[in-house]
Amino acid sequence: MEINDFFNSLLTGILTSVIFLILLYFFRPNIKISDCIAKDKEDDNIFRFKIINKSLFSIYDIRVRMFLCNEINGINGKNIKFEELELKVSNIWTIPPFNIKHIFQNEKSQKNIKGKTNYAAAFRTDYSKIENWGG
């Protein structure tokens, strides 16, 4: 009887772990970072980018860091130097879930959807504060 109890406990533990991992996979945050970095029209030193929460749930405690990467020639080849860029806002408490109505906005001629972009957050940095950034 002891061997059967051991295998039953082992099988139950493995099955519980697999179910938990599947739930974690489906409920993880789905965040999209914009492919492009936009340059401000009025000031050439200000750049902006956006992240979008495509999850079914809100995401909390968002911390964003941005780095400038420069190649530096070294004795044994090229190295990369990372310099952290200061963002105007780098911490956001929450981003609400994706608004599914926004997908069909143009098809249904809905011009005013309340809160249609509250599932996205924009960040900006100022390159004028960086010395020798090479751009």
GULO-372508 format. One record per atom (N, C-alpha, C): residue number from 1; chain; atom name; y, x, z. Coordinates in steps of 0.05 Angstrom, whole numbers. Each point is the difference from the previous one (the first is absolute). Layout:
! residues N
R vexnu roke lomar     c2     c1     c3
R   NUM    A    CA      Y      X      Z
...
***
This chain:
! residues 135
R vexnu roke lomar     c2     c1     c3
R     1    A     N    -24     16      0
R     1    A    CA     24    -16      0
R     1    A     C     25     17      0
R     2    A     N      0     23     12
R     2    A    CA     24     17      2
R     2    A     C      8     10    -27
R     3    A     N    -19      7    -17
R     3    A    CA      7     10    -27
R     3    A     C     13    -23    -16
R     4    A     N    -10    -24      2
R     4    A    CA     12    -23    -15
R     4    A     C     28     -5     10
R     5    A     N      5      1     26
R     5    A    CA     27     -3     11
R     5    A     C     19     21    -10
R     6    A     N    -10     25     -1
R     6    A    CA     16     22    -10
R     6    A     C      8     -4    -29
R     7    A     N    -19     -7    -18
R     7    A    CA      6     -5    -28
R     7    A     C     18    -24     -4
R     8    A     N     -4    -21     16
R     8    A    CA     17    -24     -2
R     8    A     C     29      8      8
R     9    A     N      3     15     21
R     9    A    CA     27      9      8
R     9    A     C     13     18    -21
R    10    A     N    -16     18    -11
R    10    A    CA     10     18    -21
R    10    A     C      9    -16    -25
R    11    A     N    -16    -18     -9
R    11    A    CA      6    -17    -23
R    11    A     C     25    -17      5
R    12    A     N      2    -12     24
R    12    A    CA     23    -16      6
R    12    A     C     25     17      1
R    13    A     N     -1     24     11
R    13    A    CA     23     18      1
R    13    A     C      9      8    -28
R    14    A     N    -19      7    -17
R    14    A    CA      7      8    -28
R    14    A     C     12    -24    -15
R    15    A     N    -12    -23      2
R    15    A    CA     11    -24    -13
R    15    A     C     28     -7      9
R    16    A     N      4      2     26
R    16    A    CA     27     -6     11
R    16    A     C     21     20    -10
R    17    A     N     -8     26     -2
R    17    A    CA     18     20    -10
R    17    A     C      7     -5    -30
R    18    A     N    -20     -7    -16
R    18    A    CA      5     -6    -28
R    18    A     C     19    -24     -3
R    19    A     N     -5    -21     15
R    19    A    CA     18    -23     -2
R    19    A     C     28      7      9
R    20    A     N      3     16     20
R    20    A    CA     27      8      9
R    20    A     C     14     17    -21
R    21    A     N    -14     18    -13
R    21    A    CA     12     17    -21
R    21    A     C      8    -17    -24
R    22    A     N    -16    -20     -7
R    22    A    CA      8    -19    -22
R    22    A     C     25    -15      7
R    23    A     N      2    -10     25
R    23    A    CA     24    -14      9
R    23    A     C     24     19     -1
R    24    A     N     -3     24      9
R    24    A    CA     22     19     -1
R    24    A     C      9      5    -28
R    25    A     N    -18      2    -19
R    25    A    CA      6      5    -28
R    25    A     C     17    -23    -11
R    26    A     N     -7    -25      6
R    26    A    CA     14    -23    -12
R    26    A     C     27     -6     14
R    27    A     N      3      8     25
R    27    A    CA     25     -6     14
R    27    A     C     18     24      2
R    28    A     N     -5     22    -14
R    28    A    CA     18     23      1
R    28    A     C     25     -6    -15
R    29    A     N     22     13      6
R    29    A    CA     25     -5    -14
R    29    A     C     -2     10    -29
R    30    A     N     11    -16    -18
R    30    A    CA      1      7    -28
R    30    A     C     30      5     -7
R    31    A     N      7     26     -1
R    31    A    CA     28      7     -4
R    31    A     C      3     14    -27
R    32    A     N     20     -9    -16
R    32    A    CA      5     13    -26
R    32    A     C     27     14      3
R    33    A     N      0     25     -8
R    33    A    CA     24     16     -1
R    33    A     C     10      1    -29
R    34    A     N     26     -4     -4
R    34    A    CA     10     -2    -27
R    34    A     C     -6     26    -16
R    35    A     N     -5     -4    -25
R    35    A    CA     -6     23    -18
R    35    A     C     25     16     -6
R    36    A     N     23    -12      1
R    36    A    CA     25     13     -8
R    36    A     C     18      3     24
R    37    A     N     17     21     -1
R    37    A    CA     21      4     19
R    37    A     C     26     -6    -15
R    38    A     N     15    -19     10
R    38    A    CA     25     -8    -14
R    38    A     C     24     16      9
R    39    A     N     17      7    -19
R    39    A    CA     24     14      6
R    39    A     C     23    -20      2
R    40    A     N     17      3     20
R    40    A    CA     22    -19      4
R    40    A     C     20      2    -23
R    41    A     N     10    -22    -10
R    41    A    CA     19      0    -22
R    41    A     C     26     12      7
R    42    A     N      9     -4     25
R    42    A    CA     27      9      8
R    42    A     C      0     28     11
R    43    A     N    -22      9     12
R    43    A    CA     -1     27     12
R    43    A     C    -26     13     -9
R    44    A     N      4     23    -15
R    44    A    CA    -23     14    -11
R    44    A     C    -18     13     21
R    45    A     N      9      3     24
R    45    A    CA    -15     13     21
R    45    A     C    -18    -19     17
R    46    A     N      2    -26     -5
R    46    A    CA    -15    -19     15
R    46    A     C    -24    -10    -17
R    47    A     N    -24      2     12
R    47    A    CA    -24     -9    -13
R    47    A     C    -14    -21     17
R    48    A     N    -12    -20    -13
R    48    A    CA    -13    -22     15
R    48    A     C    -29     -4    -10
R    49    A     N    -17     -9     18
R    49    A    CA    -27     -9     -7
R    49    A     C     -8    -23     17
R    50    A     N    -21    -14     -8
R    50    A    CA     -8    -25     14
R    50    A     C    -30      1      6
R    51    A     N     -7    -13     22
R    51    A    CA    -28     -5      6
R    51    A     C     -4    -30      2
R    52    A     N    -23     -9     -8
R    52    A    CA     -6    -29      0
R    52    A     C    -26     -5     16
R    53    A     N      1    -20     17
R    53    A    CA    -24     -8     15
R    53    A     C    -14    -21    -16
R    54    A     N    -23      7    -11
R    54    A    CA    -16    -19    -16
R    54    A     C    -23    -12     16
R    55    A     N      1      4     26
R    55    A    CA    -21    -10     18
R    55    A     C      4    -30      5
R    56    A     N    -20    -12     11
R    56    A    CA      2    -28      8
R    56    A     C     12     -3     28
R    57    A     N      4     23     13
R    57    A    CA     11      0     27
R    57    A     C     24     18      2
R    58    A     N     16     -3     20
R    58    A    CA     23     18      5
R    58    A     C    -10     27      8
R    59    A     N     16     21     -7
R    59    A    CA     -6     26     10
R    59    A     C     22      8     20
R    60    A     N     -8     16     20
R    60    A    CA     18      6     22
R    60    A     C      3     30      3
R    61    A     N     23      8     12
R    61    A    CA      5     27      8
R    61    A     C     -2     20    -24
R    62    A     N     17     -5    -20
R    62    A    CA     -1     16    -25
R    62    A     C     18     24      4
R    63    A     N    -10     24     -5
R    63    A    CA     15     25      2
R    63    A     C     -2     14    -27
R    64    A     N     22      6    -12
R    64    A    CA      0     12    -27
R    64    A     C     13     27      2
R    65    A     N    -12     19    -14
R    65    A    CA     10     27     -1
R    65    A     C      0      8    -30
R    66    A     N     20     15     -8
R    66    A    CA      3      9    -27
R    66    A     C      4     30     -1
R    67    A     N    -13     13    -18
R    67    A    CA      1     29     -2
R    67    A     C      9      9    -27
R    68    A     N     16     21     -1
R    68    A    CA      7     14    -25
R    68    A     C    -19     24     -3
R    69    A     N    -14      2    -22
R    69    A    CA    -19     21     -4
R    69    A     C     11     20    -21
R    70    A     N      1     25      8
R    70    A    CA     10     21    -17
R    70    A     C    -22     22     -3
R    71    A     N     -4     10    -25
R    71    A    CA    -18     22     -4
R    71    A     C     14     26      6
R    72    A     N    -13     18     15
R    72    A    CA     12     26      6
R    72    A     C    -20     21     -9
R    73    A     N     10     19    -15
R    73    A    CA    -17     22     -9
R    73    A     C     -6     18     24
R    74    A     N    -26      6      3
R    74    A    CA     -9     18     21
R    74    A     C    -15     24    -11
R    75    A     N    -10     17     17
R    75    A    CA    -15     24     -9
R    75    A     C    -26     -8    -14
R    76    A     N    -14    -19     11
R    76    A    CA    -26     -8    -10
R    76    A     C      1    -25    -17
R    77    A     N     23     -9     -9
R    77    A    CA      2    -24    -16
R    77    A     C     23    -17      9
R    78    A     N     -1    -25     -7
R    78    A    CA     21    -19      8
R    78    A     C     -7    -15     25
R    79    A     N     19     -4     17
R    79    A    CA     -2    -16     24
R    79    A     C     18    -24     -3
R    80    A     N     -5    -20     16
R    80    A    CA     17    -24      0
R    80    A     C     14     -2     27
R    81    A     N     26     -3     -1
R    81    A    CA     16     -3     24
R    81    A     C      7    -30      2
R    82    A     N     -5    -12     23
R    82    A    CA      6    -27      5
R    82    A     C     24     -2     18
R    83    A     N     20    -15     -8
R    83    A    CA     24     -4     16
R    83    A     C      3    -30      4
R    84    A     N      1     -9     25
R    84    A    CA      2    -28      6
R    84    A     C     28    -10     -6
R    85    A     N      1    -22    -14
R    85    A    CA     26    -13     -7
R    85    A     C      6    -21     20
R    86    A     N     25     -2      8
R    86    A    CA      8    -20     19
R    86    A     C      4    -26    -14
R    87    A     N    -13    -21     10
R    87    A    CA      4    -27    -11
R    87    A     C     20    -15     17
R    88    A     N     15    -18    -13
R    88    A    CA     20    -16     15
R    88    A     C    -15    -16     21
R    89    A     N    -22    -13     -7
R    89    A    CA    -17    -14     19
R    89    A     C    -28      9     -5
R    90    A     N    -13     11     20
R    90    A    CA    -28     10     -3
R    90    A     C    -20    -16     15
R    91    A     N      8    -16     19
R    91    A    CA    -18    -17     16
R    91    A     C      7    -29     -4
R    92    A     N    -20    -16     -5
R    92    A    CA      3    -29     -2
R    92    A     C    -20    -13     18
R    93    A     N      8    -20     15
R    93    A    CA    -18    -13     19
R    93    A     C    -22    -16    -14
R    94    A     N      8    -16    -20
R    94    A    CA    -21    -17    -13
R    94    A     C      8     -6    -29
R    95    A     N    -20     -4    -17
R    95    A    CA      4    -10    -27
R    95    A     C    -18    -24     -3
R    96    A     N     11    -24     -6
R    96    A    CA    -17    -24     -2
R    96    A     C    -20      2    -24
R    97    A     N    -19    -18     -1
R    97    A    CA    -20      0    -21
R    97    A     C     12     -7    -27
R    98    A     N    -15      7    -21
R    98    A    CA      8     -5    -28
R    98    A     C      3    -30     -4
R    99    A     N     22     -8    -14
R    99    A    CA      5    -28     -6
R    99    A     C    -12     -7    -27
R   100    A     N    -22    -15      0
R   100    A    CA    -15     -6    -24
R   100    A     C     17    -17    -20
R   101    A     N     20    -14     10
R   101    A    CA     17    -17    -17
R   101    A     C     17     18    -19
R   102    A     N      4     24      7
R   102    A    CA     17     18    -16
R   102    A     C    -14      7    -27
R   103    A     N    -26     -1      0
R   103    A    CA    -15      7    -25
R   103    A     C      6    -21    -21
R   104    A     N      2    -25      7
R   104    A    CA      4    -22    -19
R   104    A     C     29     -8     -3
R   105    A     N     18     16     10
R   105    A    CA     28     -8      0
R   105    A     C     11     -5    -29
R   106    A     N     -5     18    -18
R   106    A    CA     10     -2    -27
R   106    A     C    -14    -22    -16
R   107    A     N    -26     -4      5
R   107    A    CA    -15    -21    -15
R   107    A     C      9    -28      8
R   108    A     N      7     -5     25
R   108    A    CA      7    -26      9
R   108    A     C     30     -5      1
R   109    A     N     15     19    -10
R   109    A    CA     29     -1      0
R   109    A     C     12     -4     28
R   110    A     N    -13     12     19
R   110    A    CA     11     -1     27
R   110    A     C     20     23      4
R   111    A     N     24     -7      3
R   111    A    CA     21     21      2
R   111    A     C      6      9     29
R   112    A     N     -4    -18     18
R   112    A    CA      7      7     28
R   112    A     C    -25     -5     18
R   113    A     N    -14     21      5
R   113    A    CA    -22     -2     19
R   113    A     C      9     14     25
R   114    A     N      1    -15     22
R   114    A    CA     10     11     25
R   114    A     C    -19     23     10
R   115    A     N     12     22      6
R   115    A    CA    -14     23     11
R   115    A     C    -19     12    -20
R   116    A     N      7      0    -26
R   116    A    CA    -19      9    -20
R   116    A     C     -4     30      0
R   117    A     N     18     15     12
R   117    A    CA     -3     29      0
R   117    A     C     -2     12     28
R   118    A     N     -5    -17     20
R   118    A    CA     -2     11     27
R   118    A     C    -26     15      5
R   119    A     N    -18      1    -20
R   119    A    CA    -24     15      2
R   119    A     C      3     29    -11
R   120    A     N     25      7     -6
R   120    A    CA      5     27    -10
R   120    A     C     22     13     17
R   121    A     N      0     26      1
R   121    A    CA     20     15     14
R   121    A     C     10     23    -18
R   122    A     N     26      4      0
R   122    A    CA     11     22    -17
R   122    A     C     10     22     19
R   123    A     N     -2     24    -10
R   123    A    CA      8     24     15
R   123    A     C     18     17    -18
R   124    A     N     18     15     12
R   124    A    CA     18     17    -15
R   124    A     C      5     26     13
R   125    A     N      6     20    -16
R   125    A    CA      6     27     10
R   125    A     C     24     11    -15
R   126    A     N     13     19     12
R   126    A    CA     24     12    -11
R   126    A     C     -5     30     -5
R   127    A     N     -2      8    -26
R   127    A    CA     -5     27     -7
R   127    A     C     24     19      4
R   128    A     N     23    -11      4
R   128    A    CA     24     17      4
R   128    A     C     -2     16     26
R   129    A     N    -16     -9     19
R   129    A    CA     -3     13     26
R   129    A     C    -20     24     -2
R   130    A     N    -13      3    -22
R   130    A    CA    -21     21     -4
R   130    A     C     12     23    -15
R   131    A     N     -3     24     10
R   131    A    CA     11     23    -14
R   131    A     C    -22     11    -18
R   132    A     N      8      8    -24
R   132    A    CA    -18     13    -19
R   132    A     C    -26    -16     -6
R   133    A     N      3    -25     -6
R   133    A    CA    -24    -16     -5
R   133    A     C    -10      3    -29
R   134    A     N     15     14    -17
R   134    A    CA    -10      7    -26
R   134    A     C      0    -22    -21
R   135    A     N     15    -21      5
R   135    A    CA      0    -22    -19
R   135    A     C     26      0    -14
***
